[in-house]
Amino acid sequence: MLRYLTAGESHGPALTAIVEGFPSGVAIDKTFIDRELERRQGGYGRGKRQKLETDRVIIDSGTFHGVSTGAPITLRLINNDAKLERLAEPASPRGGHIDLAGSINYQTGIRQVLERASARETALRVAVGALARLLLRAVGIEVFGYVSELGGIAAPPLSRDLSVRDASPVYTLNPEADVAIVAAIDAAQKAGDTLGGVVEAVVTGCPMGLGSHVQYDRKLDARLAAAVMSIQAIKAVEIGLGVEAARRPGSKVMDPIQFDPDHAEDDRRFGFRRPTNNAGGIEGGTSNGEPIVVRAFKKPISTLAARGPSVNMATKSPTPASYERSDVCAVPAASVIVENVVAFEIASALVEKYVGTSLEAVQAALAAIHTLNRQHLASWGEEQASG
């Protein structure tokens, strides 16, 4: 089983993740991981914290001469702005944050819970997801993410050219929408407000058969939804057509199945094709060979420069909420986080299905099962013909 744990606080000395079950034999491209960390720190609307940190992953274990060994991999990010025990205790909790419920739940001050709950933790999840993508790439699976809406301004993708996204100040694939979105972020900052938005992650090259229909906790869409929903400030998750499917008749939701004999040797879909992908690449909890599409809805950051109403924890009297340094908009960063969280869940499902302690074993199992699937399809046809 491929899994990970994270530890650390926003202003503690470091953030640490331990990844267990990562196969041996995968070349670890540290430059790629660092580039994903850099993308997470970017995007128009980020706060001053991003200028204080230069996230570069430190790999403390689990590799030998730059290649994974199969042992637990330790990833560490140093916090340049480490000052946890010098920070003051907030006098009043912020609505929309863990401040009040967390301090009561753990019987601590607000500072102790907000530091762990901070979205700073997502830097580690990006590093872990980028590590997982190195495994996915070795078997032909790619993942990319982008912003599709921000501040209520739609930015439907006009292409799949990632150079367009990387040139965008807000990580869209729609340059026509960028000017209006940047203006909306500027207006929110002037008003002491914040903005949310919608991000999408797309998985291509995923083979048919990841996940399972046989138990609720093995369904791939359920696992993806849980992983993405666990990201700070994500309030809803869709797969494929998502909520819109509830508004259409079945004939406008179901994806027709076609067969192209010229592509019967395709190890991902075995010649089966869909003219539409409303299911988002997952049916019955199992990948069907089409691109997997995951959409996440991020609320505006609840820490407002204008501050909202709250209560002083000592006196219980009405007072403005405490203010912690924050972003006006972190939706572009969220697209990077969702992209990498999705990648880890796909990698986890891959390792689970093609059980192997090494990359070579996973590749061999993948090839063997694809051969069995082709044989199954051939024998199925023979059985039907013999009647």
VOVOSE-832612 format. One record per residue: residue number from 1; x, y, z of N, C-alpha, C in turn. Coordinates in steps of 0.05 Angstrom, whole numbers, always signed. Layout:
BEGIN
 num     nx     ny     nz    cax    cay    caz     cx     cy     cz
 NUM      X      Y      Z      X      Y      Z      X      Y      Z
...
# end
This chain:
BEGIN
 num     nx     ny     nz    cax    cay    caz     cx     cy     cz
   1    +17    -24     +0     +0     +0     +0    +18    +25     +0
   2    +11    +44    -18    +25    +69    -19    +10    +89     -2
   3    +24   +101    +17    +11   +120    +35    +32   +140    +45
   4    +22   +161    +59    +40   +181    +70    +28   +194    +94
   5    +45   +205   +111    +37   +222   +133    +53   +248   +132
   6    +41   +270   +140    +56   +295   +142    +57   +304   +171
   7    +77   +321   +177    +80   +332   +204    +92   +360   +201
   8    +87   +377   +221    +98   +403   +221    +77   +425   +222
   9    +86   +449   +231    +68   +472   +233    +77   +494   +214
  10    +59   +512   +209    +63   +533   +189    +89   +549   +196
  11    +93   +556   +221   +116   +572   +229   +136   +556   +246
  12   +133   +529   +245   +153   +512   +258   +178   +511   +243
  13   +198   +496   +252   +224   +495   +238   +223   +482   +211
  14   +205   +462   +207   +204   +448   +182   +178   +433   +179
  15   +173   +425   +154   +150   +407   +148   +162   +381   +138
  16   +151   +358   +147   +162   +332   +140   +140   +313   +131
  17   +146   +298   +110   +128   +276   +101   +144   +250   +100
  18   +130   +229   +107   +142   +202   +103   +123   +187    +84
  19   +135   +178    +62   +120   +163    +42   +128   +134    +44
  20   +109   +116    +48   +114    +88    +51   +101    +73    +28
  21   +115    +52    +19   +104    +35     -3   +111    +44    -30
  22   +129    +64    -33   +137    +73    -59   +157    +53    -71
  23   +151    +44    -96   +167    +22   -108   +197    +31   -112
  24   +214    +12   -112   +242    +17   -118   +245    +20   -148
  25   +268    +31   -156   +275    +33   -184   +265    +57   -199
  26   +253    +77   -184   +243   +101   -197   +264   +123   -194
  27   +272   +135   -216   +291   +157   -216   +277   +181   -203
  28   +289   +192   -183   +277   +215   -168   +288   +241   -180
  29   +270   +255   -194   +277   +280   -207   +271   +303   -187
  30   +290   +310   -171   +286   +331   -151   +279   +358   -164
  31   +290   +363   -187   +284   +388   -201   +254   +390   -208
  32   +242   +368   -216   +213   +368   -222   +197   +373   -196
  33   +204   +361   -174   +190   +365   -149   +192   +394   -141
  34   +216   +406   -143   +220   +434   -135   +204   +452   -154
  35   +202   +445   -179   +187   +462   -198   +157   +463   -190
  36   +147   +440   -182   +119   +439   -173   +115   +456   -147
  37   +135   +454   -129   +133   +471   -105   +134   +500   -112
  38   +150   +507   -131   +151   +535   -140   +125   +544   -152
  39   +112   +527   -168    +86   +534   -180    +65   +538   -158
  40    +66   +522   -137    +47   +525   -115    +51   +553   -102
  41    +75   +563   -101    +80   +588    -88    +72   +612   -106
  42    +67   +607   -131    +61   +628   -149    +31   +634   -153
  43    +25   +649   -173     -3   +657   -179     -9   +684   -168
  44    -24   +699   -183    -31   +727   -175    -49   +726   -151
  45    -44   +744   -131    -61   +745   -108    -49   +732    -83
  46    -25   +721    -86    -12   +708    -62     -1   +730    -43
  47     +3   +722    -18    +11   +741     +3    +41   +742     +6
  48    +50   +757    +26    +79   +762    +30    +94   +737    +39
  49    +79   +717    +51    +93   +693    +61   +109   +679    +38
  50    +98   +680    +14   +110   +666     -8   +137   +678    -15
  51   +141   +704     -9   +166   +717    -14   +188   +710     +7
  52   +178   +700    +30   +196   +693    +51   +207   +664    +49
  53   +191   +647    +36   +198   +619    +33   +208   +613     +5
  54   +228   +596     +4   +238   +585    -22   +238   +555    -19
  55   +215   +543    -26   +212   +514    -21   +229   +497    -40
  56   +247   +483    -28   +264   +464    -42   +264   +438    -25
  57   +256   +416    -37   +253   +392    -22   +280   +380    -14
  58   +281   +370    +11   +304   +356    +21   +296   +327    +24
  59   +310   +308    +11   +303   +280    +12   +322   +266    +31
  60   +312   +258    +55   +329   +248    +76   +332   +218    +76
  61   +315   +203    +62   +317   +174    +63   +302   +162    +39
  62   +307   +136    +35   +292   +121    +15   +303   +123    -14
  63   +326   +135    -18   +338   +136    -44   +368   +128    -43
  64   +378   +119    -65   +407   +112    -67   +416   +120    -95
  65   +434   +140    -95   +444   +152   -120   +421   +161   -137
  66   +401   +174   -124   +379   +186   -139   +357   +168   -148
  67   +357   +143   -138   +337   +124   -147   +324   +113   -121
  68   +297   +109   -122   +283    +99    -99   +291    +70    -93
  69   +291    +64    -67   +300    +37    -58   +278    +19    -49
  70   +254    +30    -46   +232    +15    -35   +228    +20     -5
  71   +247    +32     +8   +245    +40    +36   +229    +66    +39
  72   +219    +72    +63   +204    +97    +66   +221   +121    +57
  73   +208   +139    +43   +221   +163    +33   +213   +186    +51
  74   +232   +200    +61   +227   +224    +78   +232   +249    +62
  75   +212   +266    +61   +214   +292    +47   +212   +314    +68
  76   +229   +334    +65   +229   +355    +85   +231   +383    +72
  77   +216   +402    +82   +217   +430    +73   +223   +447    +97
  78   +244   +463    +95   +252   +481   +116   +234   +506   +115
  79   +224   +515   +138   +209   +540   +140   +229   +563   +146
  80   +233   +581   +127   +250   +604   +132   +238   +622   +153
  81   +211   +624   +153   +197   +642   +171   +189   +627   +197
  82   +208   +612   +208   +203   +596   +232   +203   +614   +257
  83   +180   +616   +270   +178   +633   +294   +155   +625   +311
  84   +148   +599   +310   +123   +589   +323   +119   +598   +351
  85   +139   +594   +369   +135   +600   +397   +139   +629   +404
  86   +145   +646   +384   +146   +675   +389   +121   +689   +381
  87   +103   +674   +368    +78   +687   +358    +58   +689   +380
  88    +43   +711   +380    +23   +716   +401     -2   +699   +397
  89    -16   +694   +418    -41   +680   +418    -63   +698   +407
  90    -77   +691   +385    -99   +707   +375   -120   +711   +397
  91   -130   +735   +399   -150   +741   +420   -178   +732   +413
  92   -184   +731   +387   -211   +723   +378   -209   +705   +354
  93   -225   +684   +354   -225   +664   +332   -236   +676   +306
  94   -226   +666   +284   -235   +674   +257   -257   +655   +248
  95   -279   +666   +238   -300   +650   +226   -290   +636   +201
  96   -298   +611   +197   -289   +597   +173   -263   +581   +177
  97   -250   +585   +201   -225   +571   +207   -230   +551   +230
  98   -209   +536   +236   -210   +516   +257   -207   +529   +285
  99   -202   +555   +286   -194   +568   +311   -211   +560   +335
 100   -237   +565   +334   -255   +560   +357   -259   +531   +362
 101   -268   +516   +342   -274   +487   +347   -249   +472   +354
 102   -226   +478   +341   -201   +464   +346   -190   +469   +374
 103   -192   +494   +383   -181   +500   +410   -198   +487   +431
 104   -224   +485   +427   -241   +472   +447   -237   +441   +445
 105   -235   +431   +421   -232   +402   +417   -206   +392   +430
 106   -184   +406   +426   -158   +397   +437   -151   +410   +463
 107   -168   +428   +473   -164   +442   +499   -136   +456   +499
 108   -132   +471   +477   -107   +486   +475   -114   +515   +467
 109    -94   +531   +463    -98   +557   +452   -104   +556   +422
 110   -112   +578   +411   -118   +579   +382    -93   +575   +365
 111    -71   +586   +375    -46   +585   +360    -37   +556   +353
 112    -41   +538   +373    -31   +511   +369    -46   +497   +347
 113    -72   +503   +343    -87   +489   +323    -85   +502   +295
 114    -85   +529   +295    -84   +542   +269    -58   +537   +255
 115    -36   +534   +270    -10   +530   +258     -9   +503   +243
 116    -21   +482   +254    -22   +456   +241    -42   +456   +218
 117    -65   +470   +222    -86   +470   +202    -80   +487   +178
 118    -60   +503   +180    -53   +522   +158    -48   +508   +131
 119    -55   +522   +110    -51   +512    +83    -22   +509    +76
 120     -4   +519    +93    +24   +515    +89    +31   +485    +87
 121    +14   +468   +101    +18   +439   +100    +16   +428    +72
 122     +1   +442    +54     -3   +432    +27    +23   +432    +11
 123    +43   +447    +19    +69   +446     +5    +80   +418     +6
 124    +77   +404    +28    +85   +376    +30    +69   +359    +12
 125    +43   +363    +11    +26   +346     -6    +33   +350    -36
 126    +42   +374    -43    +51   +378    -71    +77   +362    -75
 127    +95   +363    -56   +120   +347    -59   +114   +317    -61
 128    +96   +308    -44    +89   +279    -45    +76   +272    -71
 129    +58   +289    -81    +45   +284   -106    +64   +285   -130
 130    +83   +303   -129   +103   +305   -150   +120   +280   -150
 131   +127   +270   -127   +141   +244   -125   +125   +222   -138
 132    +99   +221   -132    +82   +200   -144    +80   +203   -174
 133    +82   +227   -184    +80   +231   -213   +104   +220   -228
 134   +127   +218   -214   +151   +206   -226   +145   +176   -231
 135   +131   +163   -213   +123   +135   -217   +102   +134   -240
 136    +83   +151   -240    +62   +150   -260    +74   +154   -288
 137    +92   +173   -290   +104   +179   -316   +119   +154   -327
 138   +130   +138   -309   +145   +115   -318   +127    +94   -330
 139   +100    +96   -326    +81    +77   -338    +62    +91   -357
 140    +69   +116   -365    +54   +130   -386    +29   +145   -377
 141    +27   +151   -351     +4   +166   -340    +13   +195   -334
 142     -2   +214   -343     +4   +242   -338    -20   +256   -324
 143    -14   +276   -308    -34   +291   -293    -28   +321   -297
 144    -49   +337   -303    -45   +366   -304    -69   +380   -292
 145    -65   +403   -281    -86   +419   -269    -86   +447   -279
 146   -109   +461   -275   -112   +488   -283   -136   +501   -270
 147   -138   +527   -271   -160   +542   -260   -182   +545   -282
 148   -206   +538   -275   -228   +541   -295   -248   +563   -288
 149   -246   +574   -264   -263   +596   -255   -250   +609   -231
 150   -252   +636   -229   -241   +650   -206   -257   +675   -201
 151   -266   +678   -176   -282   +701   -170   -308   +704   -186
 152   -319   +681   -194   -344   +681   -210   -339   +686   -239
 153   -314   +689   -248   -308   +693   -276   -299   +667   -288
 154   -315   +657   -308   -309   +632   -320   -285   +634   -338
 155   -269   +612   -338   -245   +611   -355   -243   +583   -367
 156   -263   +576   -384   -262   +549   -396   -237   +546   -413
 157   -224   +522   -413   -199   +519   -428   -203   +523   -458
 158   -185   +538   -470   -186   +543   -499   -166   +524   -513
 159   -149   +511   -497   -130   +491   -508   -121   +473   -485
 160   -105   +453   -492    -92   +437   -472    -62   +441   -471
 161    -53   +464   -482    -25   +471   -483    -17   +482   -456
 162     -1   +466   -441     +7   +475   -415    +25   +499   -414
 163    +37   +506   -437    +53   +530   -438    +34   +555   -434
 164     +9   +552   -443    -11   +573   -439    -16   +577   -410
 165    -21   +555   -396    -26   +556   -367     -2   +568   -352
 166    +22   +559   -360    +46   +567   -346    +52   +597   -351
 167    +42   +608   -372    +46   +636   -378    +24   +654   -365
 168     +3   +641   -355    -20   +656   -344    -14   +664   -315
 169    -20   +689   -307    -15   +698   -280    -33   +683   -260
 170    -55   +671   -270    -74   +657   -252    -78   +628   -260
 171    -60   +617   -276    -59   +589   -283    -84   +579   -298
 172    -95   +595   -315   -117   +586   -332   -106   +576   -359
 173   -124   +564   -374   -118   +557   -402   -134   +575   -420
 174   -140   +599   -410   -157   +618   -424   -147   +646   -421
 175   -128   +654   -438   -116   +681   -435   -137   +703   -437
 176   -159   +698   -451   -180   +719   -454   -193   +726   -427
 177   -193   +707   -408   -206   +713   -383   -186   +724   -362
 178   -160   +723   -367   -141   +730   -347   -142   +759   -339
 179   -147   +777   -357   -147   +806   -351   -170   +812   -331
 180   -193   +802   -336   -216   +806   -318   -211   +794   -291
 181   -199   +770   -290   -194   +757   -265   -173   +773   -248
 182   -152   +782   -261   -132   +798   -246   -145   +823   -235
 183   -162   +836   -251   -176   +860   -241   -194   +854   -217
 184   -207   +830   -218   -224   +822   -195   -208   +818   -170
 185   -184   +806   -173   -167   +802   -150   -158   +829   -138
 186   -150   +848   -156   -142   +874   -147   -165   +888   -131
 187   -190   +885   -142   -212   +898   -128   -218   +885   -101
 188   -215   +859    -99   -218   +846    -74   -198   +854    -53
 189   -173   +857    -62   -152   +866    -44   -157   +894    -34
 190   -166   +911    -51   -172   +939    -43   -194   +940    -23
 191   -214   +921    -25   -236   +920     -7   -231   +905    +19
 192   -207   +893    +21   -200   +877    +44   -214   +850    +44
 193   -221   +841    +19   -236   +816    +16   -218   +795     +3
 194   -230   +771     -2   -216   +749    -15   -234   +736    -36
 195   -222   +720    -53   -236   +706    -75   -231   +677    -76
 196   -251   +661    -83   -248   +633    -87   -251   +626   -117
 197   -253   +600   -123   -256   +592   -151   -257   +562   -154
 198   -255   +554   -179   -257   +526   -187   -232   +517   -202
 199   -222   +494   -195   -198   +483   -208   -204   +455   -218
 200   -190   +447   -239   -194   +420   -250   -167   +406   -252
 201   -168   +380   -248   -145   +362   -253   -153   +341   -272
 202   -137   +335   -292   -142   +315   -313   -120   +294   -313
 203   -128   +269   -313   -109   +247   -314   -111   +233   -341
 204    -90   +231   -356    -90   +218   -382    -72   +194   -381
 205    -78   +174   -399    -62   +150   -400    -68   +130   -379
 206    -89   +135   -363    -96   +116   -341   -109    +91   -352
 207    -99    +68   -345   -110    +43   -356   -138    +37   -345
 208   -153    +21   -359   -179    +12   -350   -174     -7   -326
 209   -190     -3   -304   -189    -23   -282   -176    -13   -256
 210   -169    +12   -253   -160    +22   -227   -184    +26   -209
 211   -182    +19   -184   -205    +20   -166   -221     -5   -168
 212   -244     -5   -155   -261    -29   -155   -290    -22   -147
 213   -309    -38   -157   -337    -35   -150   -345    -51   -125
 214   -327    -68   -115   -336    -88    -96   -339    -78    -67
 215   -326    -56    -60   -329    -44    -33   -328    -14    -35
 216   -342     -1    -18   -344    +29    -19   -317    +43    -17
 217   -299    +32     +0   -274    +45     +4   -253    +38    -17
 218   -260    +23    -37   -242    +16    -58   -250    +31    -84
 219   -272    +45    -84   -281    +59   -108   -262    +83   -113
 220   -252    +85   -137   -232   +105   -144   -244   +133   -142
 221   -268   +137   -150   -280   +164   -148   -283   +173   -119
 222   -291   +154   -102   -294   +160    -73   -267   +167    -61
 223   -246   +153    -69   -220   +158    -58   -209   +186    -67
 224   -214   +192    -93   -206   +218   -103   -221   +240    -90
 225   -247   +236    -87   -263   +257    -74   -254   +262    -46
 226   -249   +241    -31   -240   +245     -3   -213   +259     -2
 227   -195   +251    -19   -168   +263    -19   -169   +293    -26
 228   -185   +300    -46   -187   +328    -55   -202   +344    -34
 229   -223   +332    -23   -239   +347     -3   -223   +353    +22
 230   -202   +337    +27   -185   +342    +51   -167   +366    +48
 231   -164   +377    +24   -148   +401    +20   -161   +425    +34
 232   -146   +441    +47   -157   +464    +61   -173   +482    +42
 233   -197   +489    +51   -215   +508    +37   -230   +496    +13
 234   -226   +470     +7   -242   +458    -14   -269   +449     -2
 235   -290   +458    -14   -317   +454     -3   -335   +435    -20
 236   -326   +429    -44   -342   +410    -60   -323   +398    -81
 237   -330   +374    -90   -314   +359   -110   -333   +347   -130
 238   -326   +348   -155   -341   +335   -177   -323   +317   -193
 239   -335   +296   -203   -321   +278   -222   -336   +280   -248
 240   -322   +287   -270   -335   +289   -296   -356   +310   -296
 241   -379   +303   -306   -401   +322   -308   -411   +332   -281
 242   -408   +316   -261   -413   +324   -233   -442   +332   -229
 243   -446   +355   -216   -472   +364   -208   -491   +367   -232
 244   -480   +375   -254   -497   +379   -278   -511   +354   -286
 245   -500   +331   -280   -513   +305   -287   -540   +302   -274
 246   -544   +315   -251   -569   +313   -237   -591   +330   -251
 247   -583   +347   -269   -602   +365   -282   -610   +355   -310
 248   -598   +334   -319   -603   +324   -346   -617   +297   -346
 249   -631   +291   -368   -642   +264   -371   -619   +244   -376
 250   -624   +219   -370   -604   +199   -373   -591   +197   -400
 251   -607   +203   -421   -597   +201   -448   -575   +223   -454
 252   -575   +244   -437   -555   +265   -441   -532   +263   -421
 253   -532   +241   -406   -511   +237   -386   -494   +212   -393
 254   -508   +191   -402   -494   +166   -408   -474   +169   -431
 255   -451   +157   -428   -430   +158   -449   -433   +134   -467
 256   -440   +137   -493   -442   +114   -510   -415    +99   -513
 257   -416    +73   -517   -392    +56   -520   -389    +48   -549
 258   -366    +53   -560   -360    +45   -588   -335    +28   -588
 259   -331    +13   -610   -307     -4   -612   -293     +2   -639
 260   -267     +7   -637   -250    +12   -660   -230    -11   -663
 261   -235    -30   -682   -217    -53   -684   -188    -46   -691
 262   -184    -22   -702   -157    -14   -709   -140     -8   -684
 263   -154     -4   -661   -140     +2   -636   -145    -20   -615
 264   -151    -44   -624   -157    -66   -605   -133    -74   -588
 265   -109    -67   -598    -84    -74   -582    -77    -52   -562
 266    -92    -31   -562    -88     -9   -542    -90    -20   -514
 267    -68    -18   -499    -68    -29   -472    -83    -13   -451
 268    -93    +11   -459   -108    +27   -440   -139    +22   -443
 269   -148    +20   -468   -177    +18   -473   -185     -6   -490
 270   -165    -21   -500   -170    -45   -516   -189    -41   -539
 271   -188    -17   -551   -204    -11   -574   -231     +2   -568
 272   -239     +2   -543   -265    +15   -536   -261    +45   -535
 273   -282    +59   -544   -281    +89   -545   -307   +100   -536
 274   -306   +125   -526   -330   +141   -519   -329   +167   -533
 275   -351   +175   -547   -351   +202   -560   -354   +224   -539
 276   -364   +217   -515   -366   +236   -493   -353   +225   -468
 277   -348   +242   -449   -335   +232   -424   -349   +245   -400
 278   -376   +243   -399   -391   +255   -377   -384   +241   -350
 279   -376   +216   -352   -370   +201   -327   -343   +209   -316
 280   -328   +225   -331   -302   +234   -321   -282   +212   -318
 281   -284   +191   -335   -264   +170   -335   -268   +148   -314
 282   -289   +150   -298   -294   +130   -277   -323   +121   -278
 283   -327    +95   -279   -354    +83   -278   -355    +61   -257
 284   -374    +63   -239   -376    +42   -218   -352    +41   -200
 285   -338    +64   -196   -315    +64   -179   -289    +55   -192
 286   -290    +50   -219   -267    +38   -233   -260    +56   -257
 287   -235    +60   -262   -227    +75   -286   -235    +60   -311
 288   -244    +74   -331   -254    +61   -356   -236    +67   -380
 289   -213    +79   -375   -194    +84   -397   -196   +112   -409
 290   -218   +126   -404   -220   +154   -413   -206   +172   -393
 291   -200   +197   -401   -187   +216   -382   -203   +219   -357
 292   -190   +219   -335   -203   +223   -309   -204   +253   -304
 293   -228   +264   -298   -231   +292   -294   -242   +297   -266
 294   -227   +312   -250   -235   +318   -222   -236   +349   -220
 295   -258   +358   -209   -262   +387   -206   -266   +394   -177
 296   -252   +415   -167   -253   +422   -139   -261   +451   -136
 297   -278   +457   -116   -289   +483   -112   -277   +495    -86
 298   -262   +516    -88   -248   +527    -65   -262   +553    -56
 299   -268   +554    -30   -280   +577    -19   -260   +600    -17
 300   -269   +625    -15   -250   +647    -10   -237   +643    +18
 301   -213   +651    +20   -198   +649    +46   -214   +665    +67
 302   -217   +652    +90   -234   +665   +111   -219   +686   +127
 303   -193   +687   +125   -178   +709   +138   -180   +734   +122
 304   -195   +754   +132   -200   +778   +117   -185   +802   +129
 305   -172   +817   +111   -159   +842   +121   -180   +860   +133
 306   -204   +860   +123   -225   +877   +134   -236   +866   +160
 307   -229   +841   +166   -237   +826   +191   -267   +824   +193
 308   -275   +801   +204   -304   +796   +208   -311   +797   +237
 309   -336   +796   +244   -344   +797   +272   -336   +771   +287
 310   -329   +774   +312   -322   +751   +328   -326   +757   +357
 311   -314   +741   +375   -317   +744   +404   -290   +742   +417
 312   -284   +759   +435   -259   +757   +450   -260   +732   +468
 313   -240   +715   +466   -241   +690   +481   -239   +694   +511
 314   -227   +715   +520   -224   +719   +549   -249   +732   +561
 315   -259   +753   +547   -282   +768   +558   -309   +760   +547
 316   -309   +745   +525   -333   +736   +511   -349   +759   +499
 317   -337   +782   +497   -350   +806   +486   -346   +808   +456
 318   -364   +820   +441   -361   +822   +412   -336   +838   +405
 319   -322   +828   +385   -297   +841   +375   -291   +832   +347
 320   -276   +847   +331   -268   +837   +305   -250   +813   +308
 321   -252   +795   +288   -235   +771   +288   -205   +779   +286
 322   -188   +762   +297   -160   +766   +295   -151   +764   +266
 323   -129   +776   +259   -119   +775   +231    -92   +760   +230
 324    -90   +741   +213    -65   +727   +207    -57   +734   +179
 325    -32   +739   +174    -22   +744   +147    -33   +723   +127
 326    -44   +732   +105    -57   +714    +87    -56   +723    +58
 327    -68   +707    +41    -70   +714    +12    -97   +727     +6
 328    -98   +742    -15   -124   +752    -26   -137   +729    -42
 329   -120   +714    -56   -131   +693    -73   -109   +671    -75
 330   -117   +646    -69    -98   +624    -71   -109   +603    -90
 331   -127   +610   -108   -139   +591   -126   -118   +580   -146
 332   -100   +596   -157    -80   +584   -174    -63   +563   -160
 333    -56   +569   -135    -41   +550   -119    -57   +524   -115
 334    -83   +528   -110   -101   +505   -106   -101   +486   -130
 335    -98   +497   -154    -97   +480   -178    -73   +462   -178
 336    -51   +472   -167    -26   +456   -165    -30   +434   -144
 337    -42   +442   -122    -46   +423    -99    -65   +401   -108
 338    -87   +408   -120   -106   +388   -129    -94   +369   -149
 339    -79   +380   -168    -65   +364   -188    -48   +343   -176
 340    -33   +350   -155    -14   +332   -143    -27   +313   -123
 341    -48   +322   -110    -63   +303    -92    -77   +282   -109
 342    -88   +289   -131   -100   +270   -149    -79   +250   -159
 343    -56   +260   -166    -34   +243   -176    -27   +222   -155
 344    -26   +230   -130    -19   +210   -110    -40   +188   -107
 345    -65   +195   -109    -87   +175   -106    -87   +156   -130
 346    -80   +166   -154    -78   +149   -177    -55   +130   -174
 347    -32   +141   -164     -8   +124   -160    -14   +103   -138
 348    -29   +110   -118    -36    +91    -97    -53    +68   -108
 349    -73    +75   -125    -90    +55   -137    -74    +37   -156
 350    -54    +50   -170    -37    +35   -188    -21    +14   -174
 351     -8    +22   -152     +9     +3   -136     -9    -18   -124
 352    -33    -11   -115    -51    -31   -104    -59    -52   -124
 353    -65    -44   -148    -74    -63   -168    -50    -80   -180
 354    -29    -66   -187     -6    -80   -199    +15    -84   -178
 355     +9   -101   -159    +25   -103   -135    +54   -109   -142
 356    +71    -92   -132   +100    -96   -137   +116    -78   -120
 357   +139    -88   -110   +156    -72    -94   +176    -56   -110
 358   +176    -60   -136   +195    -45   -154   +180    -35   -178
 359   +191    -15   -191   +179     -5   -216   +178    -27   -237
 360   +199    -43   -238   +200    -65   -258   +178    -85   -253
 361   +172    -90   -227   +150   -109   -221   +123    -98   -228
 362   +119    -71   -223    +94    -58   -231    +91    -59   -261
 363   +112    -52   -276   +110    -53   -305   +104    -81   -316
 364   +117   -101   -303   +112   -128   -312    +83   -137   -306
 365    +73   -130   -283    +46   -137   -275    +26   -122   -294
 366    +32    -97   -300    +15    -82   -318    +13    -96   -345
 367    +36   -104   -356    +37   -117   -382    +23   -145   -381
 368    +27   -159   -359    +14   -186   -356    -16   -184   -355
 369    -26   -165   -340    -55   -162   -337    -67   -153   -363
 370    -53   -135   -377    -64   -127   -403    -65   -150   -423
 371    -45   -168   -422    -46   -192   -439    -70   -210   -431
 372    -74   -213   -406    -98   -229   -396   -124   -216   -405
 373   -125   -190   -404   -150   -176   -412   -155   -180   -442
 374   -134   -179   -458   -138   -184   -487   -147   -212   -492
 375   -135   -231   -478   -143   -259   -481   -172   -263   -472
 376   -180   -250   -451   -208   -251   -441   -227   -241   -462
 377   -220   -218   -474   -238   -207   -495   -240   -225   -519
 378   -217   -238   -526   -217   -256   -549   -234   -281   -544
 379   -230   -292   -520   -245   -316   -513   -275   -310   -510
 380   -281   -287   -500   -309   -278   -497   -322   -278   -525
 381   -308   -267   -545   -319   -267   -572   -322   -295   -583
 382   -304   -312   -577   -306   -340   -586   -330   -354   -574
 383   -334   -350   -548   -357   -362   -534   -383   -352   -545
 384   -384   -326   -551   -409   -315   -562   -414   -326   -590
 385   -393   -330   -606   -396   -340   -633   -405   -369   -633
 386   -395   -385   -613   -403   -413   -612   -430   -417   -600
 387   -440   -396   -587   -467   -395   -578   -479   -410   -557
# end
